[in-house]
Amino acid sequence: MQVQNKTLVAYFSWSGNAGTLAGQIERETGSDLFEIKTVTPYPGTYNECIEIAKQEQNNNARPALTESVVNMAQYGKVILCYPNWWGTLPMGVFTFLEAYDFSGKTIYHLVTHGGSRFGRSLDDIKKLCPRAVTGEGLSVSAFDTNPKDVTRVTTPNRTVTAWLRKLGMGQ
Ligand SMILES: Cc1cc2nc3c(=O)[nH]c(=O)nc-3n(C[C@H](O)[C@H](O)[C@H](O)COP(=O)(O)O)c2cc1C
């Protein structure tokens, strides 16, 4: 079995917050970066996007993703960055987590949100990846009203830096 000594930062982001923080984590940890991107893009306006996302959640959808991780076996740690969508992971992140064997890997979750912090996303990660270890997570508020106009999360975010140091992965 291949040594799992690398860290992957995998992120899904619609309005940029989780993506911005994923970029910071990539730089501060020297990890590889992977974007979880759906084949069908989400609408550009907030109201349309939340409608589609709600429908997908109601249908327990698994939207197809554009790319796969090359050689997931080399990663022992996955830092998963995503927005809270309707209380949990966007459905494309469900697709991602079901696509690989996370046995023996540790998943750290970073959630951007508009007030509901992690929601039930950690429970869903554990259900989707029962053989993974889950590490300490971090939630970052974006105080979301109109995320396409205002990206409220800026970097470097000191809470993220402190979290990475605490996990033993920071600079
Ligand atoms: C489809 C959708 C659903 C959302 N649902 C929630 C929610 O249930 N709870 C919450 O606190 N924020 C919710 N938000 C706000 C986002 O979590 C927040 O804006 C986040 O910072 C967006 O991250 P991103 O810029 O990486 O997409 C939602 C946003 C969208 C677009």
Ligand as a Chemical Component Dictionary entry (heavy atoms), coordinates in Angstrom:
data_LIG
# 
_chem_comp.id                   LIG 
_chem_comp.type                 NON-POLYMER 
_chem_comp.pdbx_formal_charge   0 
_chem_comp.three_letter_code    LIG 
# 
loop_
_chem_comp_atom.comp_id 
_chem_comp_atom.atom_id 
_chem_comp_atom.alt_atom_id 
_chem_comp_atom.type_symbol 
_chem_comp_atom.charge 
_chem_comp_atom.model_Cartn_x 
_chem_comp_atom.model_Cartn_y 
_chem_comp_atom.model_Cartn_z 
_chem_comp_atom.pdbx_ordinal 
LIG C1  C1  C 0 -27.511 27.533 -1.913 1  
LIG C2  C2  C 0 -27.088 28.199 -0.638 2  
LIG C3  C3  C 0 -27.570 27.721 0.576  3  
LIG C4  C4  C 0 -27.117 28.276 1.771  4  
LIG N1  N1  N 0 -27.562 27.759 2.960  5  
LIG C5  C5  C 0 -27.068 28.246 4.125  6  
LIG C6  C6  C 0 -27.458 27.686 5.375  7  
LIG O1  O1  O 0 -28.280 26.772 5.461  8  
LIG N2  N2  N 0 -26.903 28.191 6.511  9  
LIG C7  C7  C 0 -25.995 29.222 6.476  10 
LIG O2  O2  O 0 -25.505 29.621 7.526  11 
LIG N3  N3  N 0 -25.592 29.762 5.302  12 
LIG C8  C8  C 0 -26.107 29.309 4.139  13 
LIG N4  N4  N 0 -25.693 29.860 2.939  14 
LIG C9  C9  C 0 -24.672 30.899 2.941  15 
LIG C10 C10 C 0 -23.291 30.335 2.607  16 
LIG O3  O3  O 0 -22.961 29.240 3.457  17 
LIG C11 C11 C 0 -22.212 31.402 2.768  18 
LIG O4  O4  O 0 -22.512 32.514 1.954  19 
LIG C12 C12 C 0 -20.830 30.885 2.404  20 
LIG O5  O5  O 0 -19.843 31.780 2.854  21 
LIG C13 C13 C 0 -20.672 30.726 0.909  22 
LIG O6  O6  O 0 -19.406 30.149 0.618  23 
LIG P1  P1  P 0 -18.802 30.241 -0.856 24 
LIG O7  O7  O 0 -18.522 31.729 -1.080 25 
LIG O8  O8  O 0 -17.548 29.459 -0.793 26 
LIG O9  O9  O 0 -19.809 29.714 -1.801 27 
LIG C14 C14 C 0 -26.182 29.356 1.742  28 
LIG C15 C15 C 0 -25.760 29.874 0.512  29 
LIG C16 C16 C 0 -26.207 29.313 -0.665 30 
LIG C17 C17 C 0 -25.752 29.881 -1.981 31 
# 
loop_
_chem_comp_bond.comp_id 
_chem_comp_bond.atom_id_1 
_chem_comp_bond.atom_id_2 
_chem_comp_bond.value_order 
_chem_comp_bond.pdbx_ordinal 
LIG C1  C2  SING 1  
LIG C2  C3  SING 2  
LIG C2  C16 DOUB 3  
LIG C3  C4  DOUB 4  
LIG C4  N1  SING 5  
LIG C4  C14 SING 6  
LIG N1  C5  DOUB 7  
LIG C5  C6  SING 8  
LIG C5  C8  SING 9  
LIG C6  O1  DOUB 10 
LIG C6  N2  SING 11 
LIG N2  C7  SING 12 
LIG C7  O2  DOUB 13 
LIG C7  N3  SING 14 
LIG N3  C8  DOUB 15 
LIG C8  N4  SING 16 
LIG N4  C9  SING 17 
LIG N4  C14 SING 18 
LIG C9  C10 SING 19 
LIG C10 O3  SING 20 
LIG C10 C11 SING 21 
LIG C11 O4  SING 22 
LIG C11 C12 SING 23 
LIG C12 O5  SING 24 
LIG C12 C13 SING 25 
LIG C13 O6  SING 26 
LIG O6  P1  SING 27 
LIG P1  O7  DOUB 28 
LIG P1  O8  SING 29 
LIG P1  O9  SING 30 
LIG C14 C15 DOUB 31 
LIG C15 C16 SING 32 
LIG C16 C17 SING 33 
# 
